[in-house]
Amino acid sequence: MRIDLNGIPTEVAAANLGDALMALGYGSTALATALNGVFISAAARATTLLHDGDRVEVLAPMQGG
Amino acid sequence: MRLYDVDLSSRLLLGTAQYPSPLVLTEAIAASGCGVITVSLRRETANGGGTNGFWPLLQATDARILPNTAGCHSAREAITTAQMAREVFGTNWIKLEVIGNADTLQPDPFALVEAARVLCADGFAVFPYTTEDLIVAERLLDAGCRVLMPWGAPIGSGRGLRHVDALASMRGHFPGVPLIVDAGIGAPSQAAQAMEMGFDAVLLNTAVAKAGDPVAMARAFGQAVAAGRAAFEAGLMPPRDMAVPSTPVLGMANLGLGGLR
């Protein structure tokens, strides 16, 4: 299926968010995820199913003011 | 100073963006003596793209982490970002920014209050970036905020306290609420001014990060904030309209040279 990953159309085979992140090469570093604008906790990723056209945001710590 | 039941020894909060290097950033944090640093969240590329390098550096400092929702333009966006930040940074503190205009970067007070209500109910310790408007401030307190952060001037402008009278009203109106002047501070003298007015703390970023020598400027801000606070606690003299001699006039010599009249 094709999801929108951080604004970029991306093909994924994994059925859930946790597996998709793993397959896409996201490591175990500090990450936060949202699906279609809703926060998905790290614990909930494995049970969060993905669907075609889903918008996934993967964020990491960044400098800020 | 006590913010959300946490005692802090410094009244300076420092942003972590725009520094010339990670080393300068960590040195500036140390030189400022600040107890709180602000951070943010941004998109992470797959395969360990690598914005994460700076995060372990900040974790190694003694400063407490205050994540922000910078760049959010709606309440929902800010709420989701806050939830993401809480998990990644492991803190319920959140600097709540909901921007109402892309040019002025001024807060959207309506969305701000809405987001604050949801986040406070969800257990967040909300630090709302707001204006000096008293009614908005009351609404934020009603929503559950126990700290308010009025702007000094537009973000990144370095213009100092643009609305001194309004800020003074706010300080007078909410004597028991920790008030932090956030944004627009460009010089240590401006930070000291806010502290002399009785504000509890100041939060700034660009003035240090974009200084010629950020580490030295961080130290200067730390000193200015401490001096301003000490002056406030000491009690400033009331201004007078006319000159009043500071040297006693009584007992002055009459030299017959036209001095006394």
Contacts between the chains, C-beta under 8 A, distances in Angstrom:
chain1	res1	chain2	res2	distance
A	5	B	46	7.6
A	6	B	43	4.3
A	6	B	44	7.6
A	6	B	45	7.5
A	7	B	43	7.4
A	24	B	46	4.4
A	24	B	47	7.8
A	25	B	46	4.5
A	25	B	47	3.9
A	25	B	48	7.0
A	26	B	44	7.3
A	26	B	46	5.8
A	26	B	47	7.8
A	26	B	48	7.6
A	27	B	48	5.0
A	29	B	48	6.7
A	29	B	52	4.8
A	30	B	52	6.3
A	30	B	55	6.0
A	30	B	88	4.9
A	31	B	44	6.1
A	31	B	88	6.9
A	32	B	41	6.3
A	32	B	84	3.4
A	32	B	85	7.0
A	32	B	87	5.4
A	32	B	88	4.5
A	33	B	84	7.4
A	34	B	80	5.5
A	34	B	84	6.2
A	37	B	76	6.6
A	37	B	77	7.6
A	37	B	80	5.9
A	38	B	80	6.5
A	39	B	80	5.1
A	39	B	83	3.8
A	39	B	84	5.5
A	39	B	87	7.8
A	41	B	87	5.9
A	42	B	87	6.4
A	57	B	43	7.0
A	58	B	43	6.8
A	58	B	44	5.2
A	58	B	46	7.8
A	59	B	41	4.1
A	59	B	42	6.2
A	59	B	43	6.1
A	59	B	44	6.1
A	59	B	81	7.9
A	59	B	84	5.7
A	59	B	88	7.3
A	60	B	41	6.8
A	60	B	42	6.8
A	60	B	43	7.8
A	60	B	44	3.6
A	60	B	49	8.0
A	60	B	51	5.4
A	60	B	52	5.5
A	60	B	55	7.6
A	60	B	88	7.3
A	61	B	39	5.9
A	61	B	40	7.7
A	61	B	41	6.6
A	61	B	51	7.0
A	61	B	52	6.3
A	61	B	54	7.2
A	61	B	55	4.0
A	61	B	58	7.8
A	61	B	88	6.1
A	61	B	89	7.0
A	62	B	39	7.0
A	62	B	40	4.7
A	62	B	41	6.0
A	62	B	42	3.9
A	62	B	51	5.4
A	62	B	54	7.8
A	63	B	15	7.8
A	63	B	16	4.4
A	63	B	17	4.1
A	63	B	18	7.4
A	63	B	19	7.4
A	63	B	25	7.5
A	63	B	39	6.7
A	63	B	40	6.7
A	63	B	54	6.2
A	64	B	15	6.4
A	64	B	16	6.2
A	64	B	17	5.5
A	64	B	38	5.2
A	64	B	39	4.8
A	64	B	40	2.8
A	64	B	41	8.0
A	64	B	67	7.3
A	64	B	68	4.9
A	64	B	70	5.5
A	65	B	15	3.4
A	65	B	16	7.5
A	65	B	17	4.8
A	65	B	18	7.6
A	65	B	38	5.9
A	65	B	40	7.8
A	65	B	68	7.1
A	65	B	70	6.6
A	65	B	155	7.2
A	65	B	156	7.8
A	65	B	183	8.0
A	65	B	205	3.6
A	65	B	206	6.9
